[in-house]
Amino acid sequence: MSSEVANTVKLEKQPAGLYLCFFAEMWERFSYYAMRGILVLYLIKVLEFSESHASRFYGAVTSLIYLSPLIGGYIADRFWGQRRAIICGGILIALGQFSIAAHPSLMFLYMGITLIVLGNGLFKPNISTLVGELYEKNDPRRDAGFTIFYMGINLGAFICNFVAGTLAEKVGFHWGFAAAGVGMVLGLAVFVWGKNKFLQGQGKKPKKLSKEEKLAHPNNPLTLEEKQRIAVIFIMAFFSIFFWSAFEQAGASLTIFAEKFTDRHIFGWEMPTSWFQSVNPMFIILFAPLFSKLWIKLAKKGLEPSTPAKFTWAFMSLAFGFLILVAASYVIQTTGVKVGIFWLTFAYMFHTMGELCLSPVGLSLVTKLAPLRFASLLMGTWFLANAAANFTAGFYSGYFGHISNVQFFGWLVVMPLIGGGILMLLRKKIIQWMNGIQ
């Protein structure tokens, strides 16, 4: 085989372990997004929370879910390795979903949420870190690989609402949460079955410095380049808060918008509200292969945008999606009539394109820039941004219905534009601190 052909194969063929992680994460995300899609409706319709209380509870829960990876990443880096953390996390998540399904009460809700938070902390950062360890530092397949992995996340998110959402709204909410628990069991089974065969020995034990590295870096100090790269992780995580604070309205205010202000009738049949939670992952499944190929083609030609540029595209696309909802809200305000499903659908489409420019790229960025001995910990740190954003999203969503919808969504146009504008001003310094990592 010629060197040119070999390089082409290396550039495009993904490691087999990627697809194992793809399916394990797919079922874990089936479990999470099933719970996410019905939680606010469950709180309002079964536990009789007010809309404001339900939105803020949702924000607090999802914030804790993204805060816990900091602890789970530390445990994997220091004691267990990724594999054991992923297995223990999956067990806790499944138990949590079954706990909520067991009885419609606050006690079982809190117990289930606690188990899910702890389990997610062990599972979420370590499955992503494990994907990163399948590649070398400057492997041009990495961003494309994470985009494929991200498609697995959203395949689970797409399927779950048709299963768990339908069961919850048409049969009983406990059936919806039970289905979420079954999804996690399937993900755990896939990972246990394939971990030894496909993971190339990765994730068994915590990463430790070799003897040569210890001699070169006594007491494990960080080099200047490592410090700058870690600083980039924190900077990009900070800016991602602007994105996710707006994007995560999907599980709260946009769910209420779908329930109260969207005409969900199609030829006399009323679509369940929770099905709207599958619109975003549907577009991910459609667009992710295109974005994956796009990054590889641009990389071959030396034209791939920098990470800050991809993030800026994400902000612009997100803002445009909310601009559509500003227009929809103006129509409702002036006519007093609910809008059709296409308004929300097109808003989700632009949100999705923004997500594909930011989320898988951000996961890839952390695995490229983080020193190996801190890889899972820094992945957990990355998810701190999601924790802050989800709390902010839930808090802001609590104002939905208390101010005009035009004003509510208008601020969600402004916030991403501000974040993207500031990021563009800092992009040269950020690229410099990446120290040659693409």
ChimeraX attribute file (.defattr): number of C-alpha atoms within 10 A of each C-alpha:
attribute: neighborCount
match mode: 1-to-1
recipient: residues
	/A:1	6
	/A:2	7
	/A:3	8
	/A:4	9
	/A:5	10
	/A:6	10
	/A:7	11
	/A:8	12
	/A:9	11
	/A:10	14
	/A:11	17
	/A:12	15
	/A:13	10
	/A:14	17
	/A:15	17
	/A:16	13
	/A:17	20
	/A:18	20
	/A:19	19
	/A:20	23
	/A:21	24
	/A:22	26
	/A:23	21
	/A:24	28
	/A:25	29
	/A:26	27
	/A:27	30
	/A:28	31
	/A:29	27
	/A:30	32
	/A:31	33
	/A:32	25
	/A:33	26
	/A:34	33
	/A:35	27
	/A:36	25
	/A:37	27
	/A:38	25
	/A:39	24
	/A:40	27
	/A:41	26
	/A:42	21
	/A:43	21
	/A:44	16
	/A:45	14
	/A:46	13
	/A:47	15
	/A:48	12
	/A:49	16
	/A:50	14
	/A:51	22
	/A:52	21
	/A:53	18
	/A:54	23
	/A:55	32
	/A:56	24
	/A:57	21
	/A:58	23
	/A:59	28
	/A:60	19
	/A:61	23
	/A:62	24
	/A:63	24
	/A:64	23
	/A:65	25
	/A:66	26
	/A:67	25
	/A:68	25
	/A:69	31
	/A:70	22
	/A:71	18
	/A:72	29
	/A:73	30
	/A:74	25
	/A:75	21
	/A:76	28
	/A:77	25
	/A:78	17
	/A:79	14
	/A:80	18
	/A:81	22
	/A:82	28
	/A:83	25
	/A:84	20
	/A:85	27
	/A:86	28
	/A:87	18
	/A:88	16
	/A:89	26
	/A:90	31
	/A:91	19
	/A:92	22
	/A:93	30
	/A:94	29
	/A:95	22
	/A:96	28
	/A:97	31
	/A:98	21
	/A:99	24
	/A:100	26
	/A:101	23
	/A:102	16
	/A:103	12
	/A:104	16
	/A:105	12
	/A:106	12
	/A:107	11
	/A:108	18
	/A:109	19
	/A:110	15
	/A:111	15
	/A:112	22
	/A:113	22
	/A:114	18
	/A:115	20
	/A:116	28
	/A:117	23
	/A:118	23
	/A:119	27
	/A:120	29
	/A:121	30
	/A:122	32
	/A:123	29
	/A:124	28
	/A:125	32
	/A:126	32
	/A:127	21
	/A:128	26
	/A:129	24
	/A:130	23
	/A:131	26
	/A:132	23
	/A:133	19
	/A:134	21
	/A:135	18
	/A:136	12
	/A:137	15
	/A:138	11
	/A:139	14
	/A:140	18
	/A:141	22
	/A:142	28
	/A:143	23
	/A:144	25
	/A:145	27
	/A:146	25
	/A:147	28
	/A:148	24
	/A:149	24
	/A:150	24
	/A:151	27
	/A:152	27
	/A:153	25
	/A:154	26
	/A:155	24
	/A:156	27
	/A:157	29
	/A:158	27
	/A:159	22
	/A:160	29
	/A:161	30
	/A:162	18
	/A:163	17
	/A:164	31
	/A:165	32
	/A:166	21
	/A:167	18
	/A:168	26
	/A:169	19
	/A:170	12
	/A:171	12
	/A:172	16
	/A:173	25
	/A:174	22
	/A:175	22
	/A:176	31
	/A:177	30
	/A:178	25
	/A:179	26
	/A:180	32
	/A:181	30
	/A:182	19
	/A:183	26
	/A:184	28
	/A:185	20
	/A:186	19
	/A:187	25
	/A:188	23
	/A:189	15
	/A:190	18
	/A:191	22
	/A:192	16
	/A:193	11
	/A:194	15
	/A:195	18
	/A:196	14
	/A:197	12
	/A:198	17
	/A:199	22
	/A:200	14
	/A:201	11
	/A:202	19
	/A:203	25
	/A:204	17
	/A:205	16
	/A:206	21
	/A:207	20
	/A:208	13
	/A:209	12
	/A:210	9
	/A:211	9
	/A:212	8
	/A:213	11
	/A:214	13
	/A:215	11
	/A:216	11
	/A:217	13
	/A:218	9
	/A:219	8
	/A:220	12
	/A:221	11
	/A:222	13
	/A:223	10
	/A:224	10
	/A:225	14
	/A:226	17
	/A:227	17
	/A:228	18
	/A:229	25
	/A:230	19
	/A:231	17
	/A:232	22
	/A:233	25
	/A:234	18
	/A:235	15
	/A:236	21
	/A:237	19
	/A:238	18
	/A:239	20
	/A:240	26
	/A:241	23
	/A:242	24
	/A:243	31
	/A:244	24
	/A:245	25
	/A:246	27
	/A:247	25
	/A:248	21
	/A:249	22
	/A:250	21
	/A:251	27
	/A:252	29
	/A:253	25
	/A:254	21
	/A:255	23
	/A:256	21
	/A:257	19
	/A:258	23
	/A:259	16
	/A:260	12
	/A:261	19
	/A:262	21
	/A:263	16
	/A:264	21
	/A:265	12
	/A:266	10
	/A:267	6
	/A:268	7
	/A:269	8
	/A:270	10
	/A:271	14
	/A:272	18
	/A:273	22
	/A:274	27
	/A:275	21
	/A:276	27
	/A:277	27
	/A:278	24
	/A:279	20
	/A:280	23
	/A:281	25
	/A:282	22
	/A:283	22
	/A:284	29
	/A:285	19
	/A:286	11
	/A:287	17
	/A:288	27
	/A:289	14
	/A:290	13
	/A:291	19
	/A:292	20
	/A:293	16
	/A:294	14
	/A:295	19
	/A:296	21
	/A:297	14
	/A:298	12
	/A:299	16
	/A:300	13
	/A:301	8
	/A:302	9
	/A:303	11
	/A:304	16
	/A:305	14
	/A:306	14
	/A:307	21
	/A:308	24
	/A:309	16
	/A:310	18
	/A:311	27
	/A:312	26
	/A:313	19
	/A:314	26
	/A:315	31
	/A:316	22
	/A:317	23
	/A:318	29
	/A:319	27
	/A:320	20
	/A:321	26
	/A:322	28
	/A:323	20
	/A:324	21
	/A:325	25
	/A:326	21
	/A:327	16
	/A:328	23
	/A:329	25
	/A:330	16
	/A:331	15
	/A:332	17
	/A:333	14
	/A:334	8
	/A:335	10
	/A:336	11
	/A:337	12
	/A:338	18
	/A:339	18
	/A:340	16
	/A:341	17
	/A:342	13
	/A:343	16
	/A:344	21
	/A:345	17
	/A:346	18
	/A:347	22
	/A:348	28
	/A:349	21
	/A:350	21
	/A:351	27
	/A:352	26
	/A:353	23
	/A:354	25
	/A:355	24
	/A:356	24
	/A:357	23
	/A:358	25
	/A:359	19
	/A:360	22
	/A:361	22
	/A:362	24
	/A:363	23
	/A:364	23
	/A:365	25
	/A:366	27
	/A:367	26
	/A:368	25
	/A:369	24
	/A:370	22
	/A:371	17
	/A:372	18
	/A:373	15
	/A:374	19
	/A:375	28
	/A:376	36
	/A:377	25
	/A:378	27
	/A:379	28
	/A:380	28
	/A:381	25
	/A:382	27
	/A:383	26
	/A:384	24
	/A:385	25
	/A:386	27
	/A:387	26
	/A:388	23
	/A:389	26
	/A:390	31
	/A:391	25
	/A:392	23
	/A:393	31
	/A:394	29
	/A:395	21
	/A:396	21
	/A:397	30
	/A:398	21
	/A:399	17
	/A:400	21
	/A:401	14
	/A:402	10
	/A:403	9
	/A:404	14
	/A:405	20
	/A:406	19
	/A:407	14
	/A:408	21
	/A:409	24
	/A:410	19
	/A:411	15
	/A:412	25
	/A:413	24
	/A:414	13
	/A:415	17
	/A:416	28
	/A:417	21
	/A:418	13
	/A:419	20
	/A:420	23
	/A:421	13
	/A:422	12
	/A:423	20
	/A:424	14
	/A:425	11
	/A:426	12
	/A:427	16
	/A:428	12
	/A:429	10
	/A:430	22
	/A:431	17
	/A:432	13
	/A:433	19
	/A:434	22
	/A:435	13
	/A:436	9
	/A:437	14
	/A:438	18
